Amino acid sequence: MSQKFIKSRNNNKYNAAYGKYYAEAVYDSHFVGTEELAEFIQRQASVKKSDIKAVLQELGEAMKHFFEMGQKIKLDGIGIFKVGFSSIGVEKIEDCGANTISTRRVLFQPETERVVVGQESKSGKVKLKYVNAITLLKDVVFEETHDNTMNAEPESPSTPGTGD
């Protein structure tokens, strides 16, 4: 399998990249949930699906606990999770508090590894060139598709009597 993309043109006249083409990710409308994730892991490991589901459930609870303690969470091979938030600006320091926090979110920084991509010779010395590769995406294959219906939002059923 591969991550699909379509070629998309920037049509924003006010953008410096106006008229240029870019690869745009195309996603399946299906979200992989705990059940499907547990089934996949069960096929890859010698652990029962029910045990995996219990661990995934507890992972969410554990993450919440450590976020409440002000800690970051590093999952090897995946990355780092931490709390992020926005706050409303106030004039006086005594007015700044938890009640001014307006947006809460979980920030994710994927694990990376340095990968040698080449070398160059300068002044008789060989210098290696590196890039930071996101571990989770290092071996992902990309493939163009002409089917962008995968990106379409699922239609919500109209409710009778609402005029929809």
N, C-alpha and C positions, 0 to 999 in steps of 0.2 A: 504494500500500500504506500501511498505518498500523500503529502500535503498538496492539495490542489490550489491553483491560482488562475486568475484571469488577467488579461491585459486591460488596464483601465486608463482613460485619458483624464488629465486634470482640466476641468472646465471652469475653474474659478479664475475669472479675468483679473482679479486683484491679487493673485498669488504669483510669485516670481517663477513658479514652475508651470504656469499656464501653458497648455498645449502639449506638455510632455506626457509620455506614457510610463506607467508604473505597473509592477506586478501587485495584484491585490489578492489577499488570501480569501479562499472560498471554504466555508465551513458547512458541515452537515448540520441540519437543524436538530439532530438528536444529541442530547446531553448524555454522557456516560455517567450513570449514577452508581451508588454504592453497590447495588446488587450486581450489576454488570462488571464493575471493577473487581469485586470479590470473586466472581466466576472466573475472570481472566487470571487473577493471581493464583487461584486454586489450581488451574491447569498448569501453571508454571512452577508451582512449589508443592511441597508435601504437607500442606495445611488445609484443613477443611474450610469451606466457604463460610460456615457459621462462625468459625473462629476469626476469620479475616474481617467479616462484617462487624463483629464485636470490637475488634481492634480499631477499625476505622471509626466506629462510633466513639470509642474512648479517645481516639486521637483528637477529635473535635473538642471534646470536653477538656482534655489535657491542654490543648492549645489555648483555649479560653482561660484556663487557670493561670498559665504562665504569662499570658498577655496581661491579666489583672495584676500580676506581680511585677510588671514592667520589664519583662524579659523578652529577648529575641529567641526564636526557635530555629535551629539548623537541622535540616533533614539531609543526611548524606546522600549524594547523588541527585538531590532535588534542588535545595537552596535554602534561603533564609526567609523567615516570615517575621514581621514585626508590626506593631500598631502604628498607624499614622492618623493624624487628625488636623482639621483646620479650626481656626479660632477667629472670633469677631474681635476686631481691634477696639480698644477702649482708651480713653484719655488718661485715666488715673490707675496706678498700679493696684490699688485696693479693689478696683472694679473688675480686675482680671482674675478669673477663676474657672472652675469646672463648668459653670453655667454659661461661659462664653464659647465653649467648644461647640462648633456647629456641624461638623461632619466627621464621622469616624470611618476608618477603612483599614483593611489589612494590606500591608505593603509586602511585595514578594520580590526578592532578588535571586534569580536563578544561579545555581552553582556554575562556576566557569573553570576552565582549565586552559593553561597555556599550550598552544599547539605551534610547532615549528612549521612555517609556511615557505621558508626559503632562506637564502643566505646571501650576503654581499661581502665583497672584499674592499676594505678601505685601508690605505696606508700599510699594506702588507698584512693586515689582520683580518681574519674572517669573523664576521658578525652575523649571528643568526637573527632572522626576522620571525616574530611571533604574532599571533593573534589570540585573543581570549575567545574561546569557543564555549557556548552554553552547553553544558554536559548533556542535558535532556534533548537538545536539538542537533547534537554533533553529527549523528548519522541519519537524520531525517532527509528523505528524498523529496524533491519538489517536482511537480508535474503540471503542465498547463492543461486547463480544461476550457471548454466553451460552454459549460453548463453552470451559469451563475445562479440558478434557482436554489442552490443549496444555501445561499446567503439570505434568501427571502424569509422574512419573519412569518411564523405560522399565524394564520388568520384566526382571530378569536371568534367564536360563534356569536352571532347577534342575539341580543336579548329581546324577546317580544315586548312590545310596548315602550321601547326606549327610542324609537325612531331610527335605529341603525339598520 
